[in-house]
Amino acid sequence: MLQAFAGLFHQFQQVPEGSFYFFCGLAGYFVFQWVFFRPIRTYVFGHELTHAMAAWMTGGEVRRFHVSKKGGSVTVTKTNVFVALAPYIIPLYALLLLGIFYGVNFFYDLHRWWIFFLMVLGAAVGFHISLTVFALRQNQPDLRMAGTFLSGVLIFLGNALCVVFLLGILFPRTVSWTHFFRQSSRQTAGVYKNIGLVIYRLAASAENKDSRHAGRS
């Protein structure tokens, strides 16, 4: 999947379909945060709201919701790995912007705002990436349920899939979901095949050593 994900961005070298403006917005947010400040309260609100929405989606209830500049918390009746890791994977504000734009565009033609929308959406993705990295460096208790290593893997893969999803909607002539998943499946199968060959060779080597040892005895 890593190779397929890297290959995906190779297709944007010529910045097709106006993707230049999306990546300008993405980079622009990083510059904004570096020069000015981190909008922590906005991030914390979205973070805790994503926890709550994930709990609702899995049949839980929200009993308490608290947000402040220093942090936030949400109390739910049901938790699992999805509820714990959802805020680190789902770019909530980017998805809300996407839904609002396409929803309004269904009734009113927003084509003239397309470039502006791409820049704002790119900034929203940059917001998610930057503040997710910042949050993960704060020793988050959300990672304890699945363990730090597995949580890190799931967060990376989840974010990669979210980016592919967004790019496939924004730039359908450049990004093909079908091609991406086919390539990922082929590469994953190749990795498992190589692992199987290594295990087979190690087992065969161990068997040969046992046979020579038995012959000497």
C-alpha positions as CSV (number, residue, x, y, z in Angstrom):
1,M,0.0,0.0,0.0
2,L,2.9,2.4,0.7
3,Q,4.1,2.0,-2.9
4,A,0.7,2.6,-4.2
5,F,0.3,5.7,-2.0
6,A,3.6,7.1,-3.1
7,G,2.8,6.4,-6.7
8,L,-0.4,8.3,-6.3
9,F,1.4,11.5,-5.6
10,H,3.7,10.9,-8.5
11,Q,0.7,11.5,-10.7
12,F,0.4,15.1,-9.4
13,Q,3.8,16.2,-10.6
14,Q,2.1,18.2,-13.4
15,V,-0.5,19.5,-10.9
16,P,-3.5,18.4,-13.1
17,E,-7.2,19.4,-12.6
18,G,-6.3,22.5,-10.6
19,S,-4.7,20.4,-7.9
20,F,-2.1,23.2,-7.6
21,Y,-4.6,25.3,-5.6
22,F,-5.3,22.3,-3.2
23,F,-1.6,21.8,-2.5
24,C,-1.1,25.6,-2.1
25,G,-3.8,25.5,0.6
26,L,-2.2,22.5,2.3
27,A,1.2,24.2,2.4
28,G,-0.3,27.5,3.3
29,Y,-1.8,26.1,6.5
30,F,1.6,24.8,7.6
31,V,3.1,28.2,7.0
32,F,0.2,29.9,8.9
33,Q,0.7,27.6,11.9
34,W,4.4,28.1,11.9
35,V,4.2,31.9,11.7
36,F,1.1,32.5,13.9
37,F,-0.4,29.9,16.2
38,R,-2.1,26.6,16.5
39,P,-5.9,26.8,16.7
40,I,-6.0,24.4,19.6
41,R,-9.6,25.0,20.7
42,T,-10.9,24.5,17.2
43,Y,-8.9,21.2,17.0
44,V,-10.0,20.0,20.4
45,F,-13.7,20.6,19.6
46,G,-13.4,18.6,16.4
47,H,-11.4,15.9,18.1
48,E,-13.9,15.4,20.9
49,L,-16.9,15.7,18.4
50,T,-15.3,12.9,16.3
51,H,-15.0,10.7,19.4
52,A,-18.7,11.4,20.1
53,M,-19.8,10.7,16.5
54,A,-17.8,7.5,16.4
55,A,-19.5,6.4,19.6
56,W,-23.0,7.2,18.1
57,M,-22.1,5.3,14.9
58,T,-21.2,2.1,17.0
59,G,-24.3,2.3,19.2
60,G,-23.0,4.2,22.1
61,E,-24.3,7.3,23.9
62,V,-22.6,10.6,24.8
63,R,-23.0,11.4,28.5
64,R,-20.6,14.4,28.8
65,F,-18.8,16.7,26.3
66,H,-16.2,19.2,27.5
67,V,-13.9,21.4,25.4
68,S,-11.4,24.1,26.5
69,K,-8.2,25.6,25.2
70,K,-6.2,23.3,27.5
71,G,-7.9,20.2,26.4
72,G,-11.2,18.3,26.2
73,S,-13.0,15.1,27.1
74,V,-16.0,13.2,26.2
75,T,-17.7,10.5,28.2
76,V,-19.5,7.7,26.2
77,T,-21.3,4.5,27.2
78,K,-19.4,2.4,24.6
79,T,-15.9,2.5,23.4
80,N,-13.7,0.5,21.1
81,V,-10.6,1.0,18.8
82,F,-12.6,2.9,16.2
83,V,-14.0,5.3,18.8
84,A,-10.5,5.8,20.4
85,L,-8.7,6.4,17.1
86,A,-11.3,8.1,15.0
87,P,-10.2,11.7,15.6
88,Y,-6.6,10.9,14.5
89,I,-7.9,9.3,11.2
90,I,-11.0,11.2,10.1
91,P,-10.4,14.8,8.8
92,L,-13.7,16.0,10.2
93,Y,-13.6,19.7,9.1
94,A,-12.4,18.7,5.6
95,L,-15.2,16.2,5.2
96,L,-17.7,18.8,6.4
97,L,-16.5,21.4,3.9
98,L,-16.6,18.8,1.2
99,G,-20.2,17.8,2.1
100,I,-21.4,21.4,2.3
101,F,-19.8,22.5,-1.0
102,Y,-21.3,19.5,-3.0
103,G,-24.6,19.8,-1.2
104,V,-25.0,23.5,-2.0
105,N,-23.6,22.9,-5.5
106,F,-26.5,20.5,-6.1
107,F,-28.9,23.4,-6.0
108,Y,-26.7,26.3,-7.0
109,D,-23.8,26.4,-9.4
110,L,-20.6,27.0,-7.4
111,H,-18.2,26.5,-10.2
112,R,-16.7,30.0,-9.9
113,W,-15.8,29.2,-6.3
114,W,-14.0,26.0,-7.2
115,I,-10.4,27.3,-6.9
116,F,-11.2,29.0,-3.6
117,F,-12.8,25.8,-2.3
118,L,-9.7,23.8,-3.3
119,M,-7.5,26.1,-1.3
120,V,-9.7,26.1,1.8
121,L,-10.1,22.3,1.6
122,G,-6.3,21.9,1.3
123,A,-5.9,24.1,4.4
124,A,-8.4,21.9,6.2
125,V,-6.4,18.8,5.4
126,G,-3.2,20.6,6.5
127,F,-5.0,21.5,9.7
128,H,-5.9,17.9,10.3
129,I,-2.4,16.5,9.5
130,S,-0.5,19.1,11.5
131,L,-2.6,19.0,14.7
132,T,-2.9,15.3,14.6
133,V,0.9,15.0,14.6
134,F,1.0,17.5,17.4
135,A,-1.6,15.6,19.4
136,L,0.1,12.3,19.0
137,R,3.3,13.8,20.5
138,Q,1.4,14.5,23.8
139,N,1.3,10.9,25.0
140,Q,-2.4,10.4,24.2
141,P,-4.3,7.8,26.3
142,D,-6.5,7.0,23.3
143,L,-3.6,4.9,22.0
144,R,-3.5,2.5,24.9
145,M,-6.5,0.4,23.8
146,A,-4.8,-1.0,20.7
147,G,-1.2,-0.3,21.8
148,T,1.0,2.5,20.6
149,F,2.5,0.5,17.6
150,L,-0.7,-0.9,16.3
151,S,-2.5,2.4,16.8
152,G,0.3,4.2,14.8
153,V,-0.1,1.7,11.9
154,L,-3.9,2.1,11.9
155,I,-3.7,5.9,12.1
156,F,-1.3,6.0,9.1
157,L,-3.3,3.6,7.0
158,G,-6.6,5.3,7.9
159,N,-5.2,8.7,7.0
160,A,-3.8,7.4,3.7
161,L,-7.3,6.0,2.8
162,C,-8.9,9.3,3.7
163,V,-6.5,11.2,1.5
164,V,-7.1,8.8,-1.4
165,F,-10.9,9.2,-0.9
166,L,-10.7,13.0,-1.0
167,L,-8.3,13.2,-3.9
168,G,-10.5,10.7,-5.8
169,I,-13.5,13.0,-5.4
170,L,-11.7,16.2,-6.2
171,F,-9.5,15.0,-9.1
172,P,-11.3,11.9,-10.6
173,R,-9.4,12.0,-13.9
174,T,-6.1,11.8,-12.0
175,V,-6.9,9.5,-9.0
176,S,-8.7,6.2,-9.6
177,W,-9.9,4.4,-6.5
178,T,-10.1,1.1,-8.4
179,H,-6.5,1.4,-9.7
180,F,-5.2,2.3,-6.3
181,F,-6.9,-0.6,-4.5
182,R,-5.9,-3.0,-7.3
183,Q,-2.3,-1.9,-7.0
184,S,-2.4,-2.0,-3.2
185,S,-3.8,-5.6,-3.3
186,R,-1.2,-6.7,-5.8
187,Q,1.6,-5.3,-3.7
188,T,0.3,-6.7,-0.5
189,A,0.0,-10.1,-2.0
190,G,3.6,-9.8,-3.2
191,V,4.7,-9.0,0.4
192,Y,2.9,-12.0,1.8
193,K,4.3,-14.2,-0.9
194,N,7.8,-13.1,0.0
195,I,7.2,-13.6,3.7
196,G,5.9,-17.1,2.9
197,L,9.0,-17.9,0.8
198,V,11.3,-16.7,3.7
199,I,9.5,-18.8,6.2
200,Y,9.6,-21.8,3.8
201,R,13.3,-21.5,3.3
202,L,14.0,-21.1,7.0
203,A,11.9,-24.2,7.7
204,A,13.7,-26.1,4.9
205,S,17.1,-25.0,6.2
206,A,16.2,-26.0,9.8
207,E,15.0,-29.4,8.5
208,N,18.2,-30.0,6.6
209,K,20.3,-29.2,9.7
210,D,18.2,-31.7,11.7
211,S,18.7,-34.3,9.1
212,R,22.5,-33.9,9.0
213,H,22.6,-34.0,12.8
214,A,20.6,-37.2,12.9
215,G,22.8,-38.8,10.2
216,R,25.9,-38.0,12.2
217,S,24.4,-39.6,15.3
